[in-house]
Amino acid sequence: MADSPRGRARSESARQAILEATRDELAASGYDKLSIDRIATAAGAGKQTVYRWYRSKNELVAECILEGYVPARTAVIADSGEARDDLRAWLRGFADFLAEPENASLIRACTAAAAESDEVAVRFYESLTATNEAALTARLDSAVRRGQVRAGTSTAAMSEALIGAMLYRLLVRQAPTDEFIDGLLDMVSD
């Protein structure tokens, strides 16, 4: 995002400190409890500086995402020859990742910011979702070729559905249980 037209030019080190503090605050408190006071204190910047550079909480979180301060999780999907086992292991690993309070808070915050900005939504997808979706699609393509997933399945749509179902459970604050994961896999495998 460009320098604010108001006030003096941004200090790059102060900007980085504010974005790092925002990331940490998001992880600790989530989007809804994000505190500009705590961010300013942690960054060693004045509260007025934060407000001068970022007109809203969403603008601050958006820059945090756009600048890559939210870590991406790219999981390798095994190919043991047994698609259901590999997909279950990947989904269980994803569930474990989402169960970590810091990760859950960051993903919820990113989702809230993406809902308000097309640019943030695209960046969120590119940095956090697309690589996992591509890996999952490739694994499902392999399973289709082996006859372990229904022929004619849109593996790209199935990848989106699996990821989407896991994120939905995160947003409604319901853990993806083993039974839930098995139910997802029943939709995929023959």
Disulfide bonds with the S-S distance in Angstrom:
none
